[in-house]
Each structure stands twice: as C-alpha cells, then as structure tokens.
C-alpha cells in the first residue's frame, strides 16, 4: 500500500493562520505531515509526502500526482490523507468553535473505510476533545465534494485537526502534546486501515 500524505496550502496562501500569527497552516500541516510520514516509514510502510515543496501546488497538480501513482500501482493499492487545520472565521479574531473531524466524498466509498479508522484513532488519541462527527449516513465522517477527494481515484480522507482561530485549540495544536497526539492519530488510523487491506 502506497500512503500519500498531503499537507495542504503553501507559504504564499493568503490567510490560513491563527489571529495572533503563531499558527501558520501551511507550516503546521507540513510539520505534522513530515512526522506522520517518518512514523509510517519507521513501521516499514511505503509512505511519502504528496507535496514536498513549500509552495502552494495547485489542486489539479496534486490530483494528477495522486492519480499517476494510482495508475502505476492500482487505485486499491493507494490511499491519500490530506492534513488540514480548521477555522471558524478569517483569522481576524478568536472564535469558540473547536473539534476534530474528517471528510470523504458523498456516498459510500473506500474513503469511508479509511475515515472510520481515522475517527477511531482520533477518539483514542484526543480524549476529552470534541469530535465533530456526522452520523446522518451511518458513519462518523462528514461529506463534501472537496476537489482533492472528488478527483482522485484512491481511498481518500481529509482531516481537519482542530481550529486555528480558537485560542484553546490553537494552544493545544502548538504544544508538544498536541503535535504528538495529532501525529499519532494519523499513524494509528492509517496503520489500522492498511492492516484491513492486507
């Protein structure tokens, strides 16, 4: 199984930061993505960054990169996890929204199975934190036609790891404890998913 970790946004992407400027989403996503890839590789898994560049690579190019790997290895032998941080506003002030969630495309796909494993891992690694689950279709993930999910051939699930414009959430995300927990939930969820595919 080839595991692609997408770190979302680039250093020139406008906004995408906490109101105090401590959390820059492009940098935070990359730090967590690198940690996840390193941890998966230490488990002898075939994992890599989809976007090693610091620049904002277009969604079309990211999808092209994913689908090229799917063509080489077969779409059932690839999974994609884009890592993001949520926001309630435009970075102008602090809000109260918080919680962890993940997204798949509408309908039942292999991505829903990946999402189930990530949701279970989030529950285990983020005790006491709010989960923003949506059970209206029988599973916990939220659904949206995000371009990176809709236009890639493999199982894919996008995670939103707390809110950068909630002070409590931002403090947690930037702490060593928070970075370890966010990293570990991705590693645990992906490992669990890969084992079911073997």
N, C-alpha and C positions, 0 to 999 in steps of 0.2 A: 504494500500500500504506500503510495506517494502522498505525503501530507504537505499541503501548501498553506502557509500562514501569511495572510495579507495584513499589512499594518496600516492601511488606510491613510489618505491625505499626505501632503508633503509640506516641507518647511515654508513654502510660499503660499499655502492655502490660507485665505483670509479667515479671520475669526478663529474658531475652534480652539479656545483657550479659556482658562478659568478667569473670573473677573479680576483677580489680583495678579494674573500673568504667571503664576507659579507652575501651572499645568498647561503645557502646550501639547495638544492632542497628537500632532504628528510625531513629536519626540517621545511622548509616553507610549504610544502604540508601538513604536519601533523598539523601545526598551523591552516591553513585555513580549513582543513577537520574537525578539532575539533570545530571550530567556526560555520561551516555550520551545523554540527550535533546538536550542542547545540541550534542554532536558530530554526532549524526544530522541535526539540523536544519541544521547547517553544510554538510552534504552534500546539502542541498535535499530531505531526506526528511520525510515527514509523520509526525512523532513527537511524543508528548506523555506526560505523567505520568498514570497512571490515578487516582492519589490525590495531589492537590496539598496536601491537608490534613496537618497533623502528628498529628491524632487517629487512632486506630485505627478505620478504616472496616471494617464487617463484611464477611465473605467473600461473603455473599449480595448486598450492595450492590455490591461490586466486580464480581461476575459480572454483575449487572444492567447496570452501566456498560459492560462489555465487549460484552455481547450487544446492547445498544442500538446501539452502533457497528456491530456485525455486521449488524444489521437495516437500518441506513442505507446501508452500503457493500457489503454482501455478505460472507459469512464468509471467502471466499477472498482478500478484499482487506484482511484484518486479521491481525495477529499480536500475541501477548502474551508478554512476558517478565517474570515476577516475579523480583526480585533479593533474595536472602537470604544470611545467613551461618550456617553450621552450628555445632552444639555437640554435644559428647560427653556432657555432664552437665548439671547445673542451675545452673552458674555459681558453685558453691561452692569449686572448686579447679581447678588446671590439670591437663589430660589430655595424652596424646600423640597422639591422633587428629588427622590433618590430611589435606588434599587437596581437590581441586575436583571437583564433579560437577554433573550436571543431571538433571532428572526430566521424564518425559512420562507420560501415562496408559497403562495396559496396552493392548497391541495396537498395530498399525501405523496411524498417523495422520499427518496433515500436520505435527503437532508433532514427530514423529521426524525429519523432514527438517530442520526448524529446529534441532533438537537436534544433528544431525550437524554442521551449520555452526558452532554454538557450541562443540562439542567440538574441532573442528579449530582454531578460533581460540584456545581455551584451551591447546592443545598448543603453539601458536606463541608465545603471549604469556606463558606461565608455564613457561619452560624450567627443568628441574631440580626442579619441584614435582610432587608426587604427583597422579596423576589417579585418581579413584575410579570407573573405568568398569566397566560390566557388559555383557559381550558375549554373555550367555546366549541372547538372542533375535536375535543377529546385528548389533546396533548398540551404540554405546557408552553411551547414556543409561540411567539407572536408571528403573524404572517404579513408580508409586504412584498411587493414586486420590485425590490431593490435590484438595480441593474446588475450588480456583481453576482447576485444569486440567480436572477432570471436568465442571464446569458452565458452561464457556464454549465457544462454537461455533467459534471460530477456532483456527488453529495456535497452540499454547502450549507453552512450555518453561520450567520453573522452575530457576534456577541457585542452587547452594549454594557460595559463594565462600570456601572455607577454613573454619577452625574458630576461633571467638572464644575458646574455652577451651583452646587450645593456645598456649603463650607464643610459640613461633616464628611460628606462623601469625598470631597477633594483631599481633605486631610488624610483620610484613610488610604486613598489611592496612592498618595505620595509617600506614605510611610513604608518602612521595610516590611512590616506585617502585611500591609495591603498589597504591595507588589508581589510578595511571596504567595499570598492567597490567590490573587488573580492569575498568576502564572500557574500555580498548582492545579487550579480548577480546569484550566485548559488542558494541561498534561493528563490529568486523571480522566477527563471526559473523552479525549481523543484516544488514549490508550484503551479505554473500555470499549469504544466504538470499533477500533481496529481489531480487537480480540473477537468481536462478534462476526467480523468479516472473514476471519481466517478459515 
